Amino acid sequence: MSMENSKNLRQSSDFIQSLERGLQVIQAFSEETPKLTVSQAAKITGLSRPAVRRILLTLEALGFTESANGIYSLTARTLTLGYAYISSQNIWNIAVPIMREFVEKTGESCSISVLDGAEVIYVARVPANRIMSISLDVGSRLPAYASSMGQMLLACLPEEELHKVLDETPFKKYTENTIADKESMMEELDKVRERGWAGVDQQLEQGLRSIAVPIRRGDGSVIAAINCSAHAGRVSRKTLREEFLPLLRETSDRITQAVSISSGSSLGSL
């Protein structure tokens, strides 16, 4: 749905604001805030304390939250919300065997993510048998501006939407290489757009570099990004560009073709 259509729907009588607020409260919980009081959840969401209290009580009655001494946390039942997406989007299951071939050829991890506001969400991942300090799996979120897949997806956004996302992005310096302001990011995204791939060298974590290309529908529109990530001490930028990038592009093309054949709709239904 386009930004304009989304805006119009939010202003129509069909829009259910209580559902929106319930989802906001669920999303207030995170790795940094796994347990919240009503006041804390209200501060994070910007909703009133009475509204948040009612939402948390409702979620608790439905089994999605639990509380002790006024402190709430999510239950395992919340995982069913994410599983509903994963199980219905079996296209990414189709991608995994193809990604695994890439990992076998390169010895490095391969992931697919989609853009969600200012973050990317991992929807498929085949890790290499190596230890990294960042723990990533399906459902993991990373800031789009500091990741190769995020920069690739941001570069593919319409200009108006891109400005909106970057205006709402809480830029933070993760390393000395992190591009942490809108103007510099816009310049980098111009380069990504021109060359058709994104490369991040130790912007999110020291010692981690990655490269990403888009995954497209049959009509050419971008639906996701796929990347290869590796340790900087093991894989040079030249190796990423000259050896891994062609393989990654081939992998992306094969995933598009496989999904098109499976769905019979050239990804048109995605």
C-alpha positions in Angstrom: 0.0 0.0 0.0 1.4 3.4 -0.9 2.0 6.1 1.7 -0.9 8.2 0.3 -3.4 5.3 0.4 -2.2 4.4 3.9 -2.8 8.0 5.0 -6.3 8.1 3.4 -7.3 4.8 5.1 -6.1 6.0 8.5 -8.5 9.0 8.1 -11.5 6.8 7.1 -14.2 5.2 9.2 -12.7 1.8 8.3 -9.6 2.4 10.3 -9.6 0.7 13.7 -7.6 2.9 16.1 -7.9 0.5 19.0 -6.1 -2.2 17.0 -3.4 0.3 16.0 -2.9 1.1 19.7 -2.8 -2.5 20.7 -0.1 -3.2 18.2 1.9 -0.2 19.4 1.8 -1.5 22.9 3.1 -4.9 21.8 5.9 -3.3 19.8 6.9 -1.3 22.9 8.5 -4.5 24.3 12.0 -5.1 23.0 15.3 -6.6 23.9 16.1 -3.4 25.7 12.7 -3.2 27.4 11.5 -6.8 27.9 9.4 -5.8 31.0 7.3 -2.7 31.3 5.0 -1.0 33.7 1.9 0.8 32.4 3.7 4.1 32.8 6.7 3.0 30.9 4.7 1.6 28.1 2.6 4.8 27.9 5.8 6.8 27.7 7.2 4.7 24.9 4.0 4.6 22.8 2.8 8.2 23.6 -0.6 6.8 24.6 -2.4 7.7 27.8 -1.9 5.5 30.9 -5.6 4.5 31.1 -5.5 3.4 27.4 -2.3 1.4 27.9 -3.7 -0.2 31.1 -6.8 -1.4 29.3 -4.8 -2.7 26.4 -2.3 -4.6 28.6 -5.2 -6.1 30.6 -6.9 -7.2 27.4 -3.7 -8.7 26.1 -3.2 -10.5 29.4 -6.8 -11.9 29.2 -6.0 -13.2 25.6 -2.7 -14.8 26.8 -0.3 -12.4 25.0 1.1 -10.8 28.1 1.6 -11.7 31.8 2.1 -9.5 34.8 3.6 -9.6 38.3 3.4 -6.7 40.7 2.3 -4.4 38.0 5.2 -5.3 35.6 4.2 -6.7 32.2 6.0 -8.9 29.8 5.1 -10.7 26.6 4.3 -14.4 26.6 5.4 -17.0 24.0 2.0 -16.8 22.5 3.1 -13.5 20.9 5.3 -15.6 18.6 2.1 -16.8 16.8 1.7 -13.4 15.3 5.1 -13.6 13.6 4.6 -17.2 12.7 1.4 -16.3 10.9 3.5 -14.2 8.6 6.3 -16.7 8.2 4.0 -19.6 7.5 1.9 -17.6 5.0 4.9 -16.3 3.1 6.4 -19.6 2.1 8.3 -17.9 -0.7 11.2 -17.4 1.7 11.2 -21.2 2.4 11.7 -21.6 -1.3 14.7 -19.3 -1.1 16.6 -21.1 1.6 18.0 -24.0 -0.5 19.3 -21.5 -3.1 20.8 -19.4 -0.3 22.4 -22.5 1.1 24.2 -23.1 -2.2 25.6 -19.6 -2.0 26.9 -20.2 1.6 28.5 -23.5 0.5 30.3 -21.7 -2.3 31.5 -18.7 -0.3 31.7 -20.0 3.3 29.9 -16.9 4.4 26.4 -16.1 5.8 23.5 -15.2 3.6 20.3 -13.4 4.6 17.1 -11.9 3.2 15.3 -9.0 4.8 12.4 -6.6 4.1 12.0 -3.0 5.1 9.8 -2.0 8.0 10.0 1.8 8.5 13.5 2.6 9.6 14.5 -1.0 10.2 15.0 -4.2 8.3 13.4 -7.5 9.4 15.1 -10.7 8.6 12.8 -13.1 6.8 15.3 -15.8 5.8 18.8 -16.6 6.9 21.4 -19.3 6.3 24.4 -18.7 8.6 27.9 -19.9 8.1 29.5 -22.0 10.8 31.3 -19.1 12.3 30.8 -17.1 15.6 29.8 -13.5 15.4 28.9 -11.1 18.2 25.6 -10.2 16.6 23.0 -12.9 17.0 20.7 -12.9 14.0 17.8 -15.0 13.0 14.4 -14.8 11.3 12.5 -11.9 12.9 15.7 -10.0 13.9 15.6 -6.3 13.3 18.5 -4.0 12.4 18.7 -0.2 11.7 18.3 0.2 7.9 20.8 3.0 7.6 23.7 0.9 9.1 23.1 -2.3 7.2 23.7 -3.3 3.6 20.3 -4.7 3.0 18.7 -1.6 4.7 20.7 0.8 2.5 19.7 -1.2 -0.6 16.0 -1.1 0.3 16.2 2.6 1.3 17.7 3.4 -2.1 14.8 1.8 -3.8 12.1 3.9 -2.1 10.3 6.7 -3.8 12.0 10.1 -2.9 9.1 11.4 -0.7 8.9 8.2 1.3 12.7 8.0 1.6 12.8 11.5 3.1 10.0 10.6 5.5 11.8 7.5 6.7 15.2 9.3 7.2 13.5 12.2 9.0 12.1 9.6 11.5 15.4 7.6 11.8 17.1 7.9 15.2 20.7 8.0 13.8 23.3 6.6 16.1 27.1 6.0 15.7 27.7 2.3 16.1 31.4 2.6 14.9 33.6 5.3 13.5 32.5 4.2 10.0 28.7 4.6 10.7 27.0 7.1 8.4 24.9 8.8 11.0 23.2 11.8 9.4 20.6 12.3 6.8 22.6 14.3 4.3 25.5 11.8 4.2 23.1 8.9 4.0 21.3 10.5 1.0 24.7 10.8 -0.8 25.5 7.2 -0.1 22.1 6.0 -1.3 22.6 7.9 -4.6 25.8 5.7 -5.1 23.8 2.6 -4.2 21.1 3.4 -6.7 23.6 4.1 -9.4 25.7 0.9 -9.0 22.8 -1.4 -8.1 24.3 -2.8 -4.9 25.0 -1.7 -1.3 28.2 -2.3 0.7 28.7 -1.7 4.4 32.2 -1.8 5.9 32.1 -2.0 9.7 29.2 0.5 10.0 27.1 -1.6 12.3 29.8 -3.6 14.1 33.6 -3.4 14.1 34.9 -6.2 12.0 31.7 -6.9 10.1 31.3 -6.0 6.4 28.5 -7.0 4.0 27.2 -6.6 0.5 23.6 -6.6 -0.7 21.5 -6.6 -3.8 17.7 -6.4 -4.4 15.2 -9.1 -4.9 12.6 -8.1 -7.4 9.1 -9.0 -8.6 8.6 -9.9 -12.2 7.6 -6.3 -12.9 11.0 -5.1 -11.6 9.8 -3.6 -8.3 11.8 -4.5 -5.2 10.3 -6.6 -2.5 13.4 -7.5 -0.4 17.2 -7.5 -0.3 19.7 -10.3 0.0 23.1 -10.0 1.5 26.4 -11.7 2.2 28.1 -10.8 5.5 31.6 -11.7 6.5 34.4 -10.8 9.0 36.6 -8.0 7.7 39.7 -9.8 8.8 38.8 -12.8 6.6 37.2 -11.3 3.6 38.4 -8.2 1.8 36.2 -5.6 0.2 37.7 -6.6 -3.2 36.7 -10.2 -2.6 33.2 -9.1 -1.7 32.9 -7.0 -4.9 34.7 -9.2 -7.4 33.9 -12.7 -6.2 30.8 -12.6 -4.0 28.8 -9.9 -5.7 28.3 -11.8 -9.0 27.3 -14.9 -7.0 24.9 -12.9 -4.9 23.3 -11.4 -8.0 22.9 -14.9 -9.5 21.4 -16.1 -6.2 18.9 -13.2 -6.2 17.9 -14.0 -9.9 17.4 -17.7 -9.1 15.2 -16.9 -6.1 13.0 -14.6 -8.2 12.7 -17.3 -10.9 12.0 -20.1 -8.3 9.3 -18.0 -6.6 7.8 -17.0 -9.9 7.5 -20.6 -11.0 6.1 -21.7 -7.6 3.5 -18.9 -7.4 2.7 -18.8 -11.1 2.4 -15.1 -10.8 5.9 -13.6 -11.2 5.7 -12.4 -7.6 2.8 -10.3 -8.5 0.8 -11.5 -5.5 3.5 -10.4 -3.0 
